[in-house]
Amino acid sequence: MSPEDQKPTISETKDGSTTLYSPVFDQYYHNPNGAVSESKIVFFETSGLLQSLQNRDHFAIFEMGFGTGLNFILLKDYLDKLDHPPIVDFYSVEAFPVDPDTASQFDFGEELNQQHPGELLRSIFSDAKPGTNSFQISKYLTLNLFIGTFDESPKPDQPIDYFFHDPFSPDVNAELWTPDVFRKLKAYADKSAVLATYCAASSARAAMAVAGWKLSRAPGALGKREMTLASIDEKNLGSLKRVNELRLIERYQKGDFD
């Protein structure tokens, strides 16, 4: 496959927002049924972050896979709409940054048009260099974007309150769904941290359980039956139905997911 053939292409999802299709991974970056809709449900609503933004003064968020920048743009939009937004430090890792001209064409819906997300993302992707990049987006929002692989990325300089685990699926990007990855994320976590992911695969949940995370299942978004929430302390998972971590660990040790 030539470099040009490997380049992601823009695709419109069913809620009118755009995503990218990756020929390399043969997957869309977001749910084709609605990129914005899925991100809101998984990472902001089900995780509890949206409510927490109104009740605390400071947050640190870590995102696995900056992708199109959608989750970051949604976060900025939520903060912009608050009378007294908290200070948020947003850490993200991206191994395959989007071309700036492509980023400028993203459309995340009419409700976000007033902040011109494509122009902001074009600027970010134009200025980002390999390694750690820091962008002061507003007086209350800082983006710390690492261009490179997760293995190469430095530990955030503060405990993380919320994790957006949003890489391509375990079927095509298995290296970001291993116990070692989730152990590393656990070392970043505040004791009350919550990890949210669209993924409900047993292999991914088993990797989290082996790494010491407590798990619960939640209704999935836009046609997906389930998603997963995880935390170091099960008390942070509320009343959601729990996953049997011990059984998953046993299956992992038996090689059921090899």
C-alpha positions in Angstrom: 0.0 0.0 0.0 1.5 3.3 -1.1 1.7 6.3 1.4 -1.2 8.0 -0.5 -3.3 4.8 -0.2 -2.6 4.7 3.6 -4.0 8.2 4.1 -7.2 8.3 6.1 -10.3 9.7 4.3 -13.1 11.8 5.7 -16.5 10.1 6.1 -19.8 11.5 7.3 -21.6 9.6 10.1 -25.3 9.3 10.6 -25.6 12.2 13.1 -24.0 14.6 10.5 -20.6 14.7 12.1 -17.5 13.6 10.3 -15.0 10.9 11.1 -12.1 9.3 9.3 -11.7 5.9 7.7 -8.2 4.3 8.1 -7.2 2.0 5.3 -4.3 0.8 7.4 -6.5 -0.5 10.2 -9.6 -1.0 8.0 -11.7 0.8 10.6 -13.5 4.1 11.2 -12.1 6.3 13.9 -15.6 6.6 15.4 -19.0 4.9 15.2 -20.5 5.4 11.7 -23.9 5.8 13.4 -22.7 9.1 14.9 -19.2 10.2 15.9 -20.2 13.1 18.1 -23.2 11.2 19.6 -21.0 8.2 20.6 -18.3 10.3 22.1 -20.7 12.2 24.2 -22.4 9.1 25.6 -19.2 7.0 26.2 -16.7 9.6 27.5 -18.8 12.4 29.0 -22.2 11.1 30.1 -21.7 7.4 31.1 -18.3 8.1 32.7 -19.8 10.8 34.9 -17.4 13.4 33.7 -20.0 15.8 32.4 -21.6 16.1 35.9 -18.2 16.3 37.5 -17.2 19.3 35.4 -19.7 21.4 37.3 -18.6 20.3 40.7 -14.8 20.4 40.8 -12.1 23.0 40.3 -9.5 20.9 38.5 -9.3 17.8 36.3 -6.6 15.9 34.6 -7.7 13.7 31.7 -5.7 11.1 29.7 -6.8 10.1 26.2 -5.4 7.1 24.4 -5.6 8.1 20.7 -6.1 11.8 19.9 -7.4 10.8 16.5 -9.4 13.5 14.9 -9.4 15.5 18.2 -13.1 15.0 18.6 -13.1 14.3 22.3 -10.9 17.2 23.0 -13.1 19.6 21.0 -16.2 18.3 22.8 -14.5 18.9 26.1 -13.6 22.5 25.1 -17.2 23.0 24.0 -18.6 21.8 27.4 -16.1 24.0 29.3 -16.9 27.0 27.1 -20.6 26.7 28.1 -20.0 26.7 31.8 -20.2 29.9 33.9 -17.3 28.7 36.1 -15.3 26.1 34.2 -12.7 24.0 36.1 -9.1 24.0 35.1 -8.4 21.0 32.9 -5.1 19.5 31.8 -5.7 17.2 28.9 -3.0 14.6 28.0 -3.3 12.6 24.8 -1.1 10.3 22.7 -1.2 10.0 18.9 1.1 7.8 16.8 -0.4 8.8 13.5 -1.3 12.5 13.5 -3.8 13.8 11.0 -2.8 16.0 8.1 -3.6 19.6 9.0 -5.5 20.2 5.8 -7.7 17.2 6.5 -8.3 18.3 10.1 -9.5 21.7 8.8 -12.4 19.9 7.0 -13.8 18.2 10.1 -17.4 19.0 10.9 -18.6 18.1 14.4 -22.1 19.5 14.1 -23.9 22.8 14.1 -23.7 23.2 17.9 -19.9 23.4 17.6 -19.6 25.6 14.6 -19.3 28.8 16.6 -15.8 27.7 17.8 -14.6 26.7 14.4 -13.1 23.4 15.5 -11.5 22.7 12.1 -9.4 25.8 12.4 -8.2 25.0 15.9 -7.4 21.4 14.9 -5.5 22.6 11.8 -3.4 24.8 14.0 -2.7 22.0 16.5 -1.7 19.5 13.9 0.4 22.1 12.0 2.4 23.0 15.1 2.7 19.6 16.7 6.1 18.0 16.4 7.3 14.4 17.4 7.4 14.2 21.2 5.6 16.3 23.8 3.7 19.4 22.7 1.9 21.8 25.0 -0.9 24.1 23.8 -2.6 26.6 26.1 -6.0 26.6 24.5 -7.7 28.9 27.0 -7.2 30.1 30.5 -8.8 26.9 31.8 -7.7 24.3 29.2 -4.3 23.0 28.3 -3.6 20.3 25.7 -0.5 18.1 26.3 -0.2 16.1 23.0 2.5 13.5 22.6 3.2 12.6 19.0 4.6 9.1 19.1 3.7 5.7 20.5 2.4 5.1 24.0 5.5 3.1 24.9 7.5 6.3 24.2 5.2 8.7 26.0 6.2 10.2 29.4 4.1 9.8 32.5 1.8 12.8 33.1 3.0 15.1 35.8 -0.1 14.8 37.8 -2.6 12.0 38.8 -5.3 11.4 36.1 -9.0 11.7 37.1 -10.5 10.4 33.8 -9.2 8.1 31.1 -10.6 8.1 27.5 -9.4 4.7 26.2 -10.1 5.3 22.5 -7.6 3.5 20.2 -8.6 1.2 17.4 -10.2 -2.1 18.5 -8.3 -5.0 19.9 -8.8 -6.9 16.7 -6.5 -4.5 14.8 -4.6 -2.7 17.5 -4.0 -5.3 20.1 -0.8 -3.7 21.5 -2.9 -1.0 23.2 -5.2 -3.5 24.9 -2.7 -5.5 27.0 -2.2 -5.9 30.8 1.0 -4.0 30.5 -0.8 -1.0 29.0 -3.5 -1.0 31.6 -0.9 -1.4 34.4 0.9 1.7 33.1 -2.4 3.6 33.0 -3.2 2.4 36.5 0.1 3.9 37.7 -1.1 7.2 36.3 -4.5 7.1 38.1 -5.8 9.0 41.0 -7.5 6.8 43.5 -10.9 8.0 42.3 -10.1 7.8 38.6 -12.6 6.3 36.1 -11.6 4.8 32.7 -14.2 4.7 30.0 -14.0 2.8 26.7 -16.4 2.0 23.9 -15.0 -1.6 23.9 -16.8 -4.5 25.6 -14.6 -7.3 24.3 -13.9 -10.0 26.9 -10.2 -10.0 25.9 -9.9 -6.3 26.6 -11.8 -6.6 29.9 -9.5 -9.5 30.9 -6.4 -7.4 30.2 -7.8 -4.6 32.5 -8.7 -7.2 35.2 -5.2 -8.7 35.1 -3.8 -5.2 35.5 -5.9 -4.7 38.7 -8.8 -2.6 37.5 -12.3 -3.2 38.7 -14.9 -3.3 35.9 -18.5 -2.7 35.2 -20.6 -2.9 32.1 -22.8 -0.1 30.8 -25.2 0.2 27.9 -23.3 0.8 24.6 -23.9 3.7 22.3 -25.7 3.7 18.9 -26.3 0.1 18.3 -23.5 -1.3 20.4 -24.8 -3.6 23.2 -22.3 -2.6 25.9 -19.3 -0.5 26.8 -16.9 -0.7 29.7 -16.1 1.5 32.8 -13.2 0.7 35.0 -11.7 2.1 38.2 -9.1 1.1 40.8 -11.8 1.2 43.5 -15.1 -0.4 42.7 -16.9 2.2 44.8 -16.3 4.6 41.9 -18.4 2.5 39.5 -21.7 3.2 41.2 -24.7 1.0 40.7 -23.7 -0.3 37.2 -23.6 -4.1 36.8 -20.1 -5.4 37.7 -18.0 -7.7 35.6 -16.5 -10.9 37.2 -12.8 -9.9 37.2 -11.6 -13.2 38.8 -13.3 -15.3 36.1 -11.7 -13.1 33.4 -8.3 -13.4 35.0 -8.7 -17.2 35.1 -9.6 -17.3 31.5 -6.6 -15.0 30.6 -4.2 -17.3 32.5 -5.6 -20.3 30.7 -4.9 -18.7 27.4 -8.5 -18.2 26.3 -7.6 -15.0 24.5 -4.3 -16.0 22.9 
